[in-house]
Amino acid sequence: MSDNHSTIGAADAGSTEVKTKPLHFIQQIIRKDLEQGLHKKIVTRFPPEPNGYLHIGHAKSICLNFGMAEEFGGACNLRFDDTNPEKENEEFVNSIKQDVEWLGFKWDGAVRYTSDYFDQLHAWAVHLIKSGLAFVCDLSAEQMREYRGTLIEPGKNSPFRERSVDENLELFEKMRAGAFEEGTCSLRAKIDMTSPNINLRDPIIYRIKKAHHHQTGDKWCIYPSYDFAHGQSDAIEGITHSICTLEFEDHKPLYDWFIQHLPVPAVPRQYEFARLNINYSVTSKRKLKQLVDENHVDGWNDPRMPTISGMRRRGFTPAALRDFCERIGVTRSDGIVDVGVLEFCVRDDLDKNAPRAMCVLKPLKVTLTNYPAEQVETLVVHNHPNRDDLGDRTIPFTQTVFIEQEDFREEANKKYKRLVAGKRVRLRGAYVIEADEAIKDSAGNIVEVRARIIEGTLGKDPADGVKPKGVIHWVSATNNLDCEVRLYNRLFTDEAPDAGGKNFLDCINPDSLEILQGCKAEISLAGAVVGNSYQFERQGYFCLDSKYSSAGKPVFNRTISLKDSFGKTEDQE
């Protein structure tokens, strides 16, 4: 086997075939570093800012960082880069920890925070001042932008750049003591205002923020910038491979400059990969927050949101998300991933693992006129057609049952494989029935179907040789579980809702959620628990909603349909 390939299981279930998959570039880098003895053990980290909920793009980063540590026998830290107390809180911290654990990963040791290192970072800021490499600047934010220059014009030095070391030390101490108001001054690195890389034009190291911090309380009124804290935190933790997305590539020279000019205990290296961009979605935290704040969705964990918590509530599985991240690969080329790939992974996992059940979304009563009114027959059905290990369940069969309204027509063409007046259909796991009569209300709506059981057809074809046209699902009309069902679809109708200057809010799909009351599920679903998935036969994959379900009143979310029908008419499906 080539050194640049890894072994993976074959895609076909049950196959013993072994296939090799080329190593992506980060795997190649790590393997080479270990073979050359550059590191005895790799250490990666997942370093989210606790200012929002994680989304599908973060799932890729989680799988990559934790996955590399697992694959190469290393360790992965979970570190919160909590340098902006105004936008951070414990709610986000707790949700992120839950997301990582749900995906099936465990961080090394205790959860870490950049705020754990605030004392050391402050000492290193003082070190830069003493080295003549940092100064306190009194320019306002607006003035700083003017002095910074543009992509084609160099910046110019701050008039405060040549302050003496002693003056800078005194002013920085006053900043720490709270002597100055927010926005009046900042500590900046002294690098090069003419650099073609704007990130090197004397960037801010510390700024004044008189805000309560969720970890350190009111100890600090100055906070390090993300760019200053990030690399130094990596160094403190002995990170060997600092893996981040491509938008941080221009920050790498600054990352390296700080490492070079500070007495850090380790020298981590930064490697960039392409972030995950997926169509029919937005992943900007600002835009996701706007969706939440303006009540376009039902919170950060709305099942239509691309957040990990939203996908969990919708019924996506950790295995499906990890499979998705594996399929799309790790490259340095930006691109758009079709959401259909994610949906395929979800369907594939649920098809293999979700037990079956029956639920009628829009009930139509069927009375079986030749079945005893008082009789209740207990039928035994398999929970999965290909998984004996998932066992069986029992369902009651009674004289009256519910079927879907769309599963009966008085007249239909040959393509219609459901119940038609004068024709036969099989009830899933039960008898073949034949429809005799449709009962209508005063408005002409069909409110009941009268039909007959074809005797001797429980598990058998009719003795007269007239086979049913199809198989439909059903539930007992007298022994069922009343429930609410929420049918979710894509949140946006446009595959690129925030591209080309569009207002992404104008692309919200008005049909992204349909709430159905009075649905009837088979009684076995009374035992459904949050976190378990079910295939409602012929309807899709569903799970119990973690937010709105209550005792005696379950709410089921449709995770995904059995096949992709987005934007298609009934005739196209």
Secondary structure, DSSP 8 states (H G I E B T S, - for coil): --TTEEEEE-SSTT---EEEEE--HHHHHHHHHHHTTS-SS-EEEE---SSS--BHHHHHHHHHHHHHHHHTT-EEEEEE----TTT--HHHHHHHHHHHHHTT---SSS-EEGGGGHHHHHHHHHHHHHTT-EEEE---HHHHHHHH--SSS-----TTTT--HHHHHHHHHHHHHT-S-TTS-EEEE-S-TT-SSGGGSS-EEEEE----BTTTBTS-SEEE-HHHHHHHHHHHHT-SEEEEEGGGGGGHHHHHHHHHHS--S---EEEEE---EESS----HHHHHHHHHTTSSSSTT-TTSSBHHHHHHHT--HHHHHHHHHHH---SS--EE-HHHHHHHHHHHHHHH--EE-EESSEEEEEETTS-TT--EEEEEES-TT-GGG-EEEEEE-SEEEEEGGGEESS--TT--SEEBT-EEEETTS-EEEEEEEEE-TTS-EEEEEEEE-TT-TTS--TTS---S-EE--EESSSEEEEEEEEE--SBSSSSTTSTT--GGGGB-TTSEEEEEEEEEEGGGGG--TT-EEEETTTEEEEE-TTT-BTTB-EEEEEE-SS--TT--TTT-
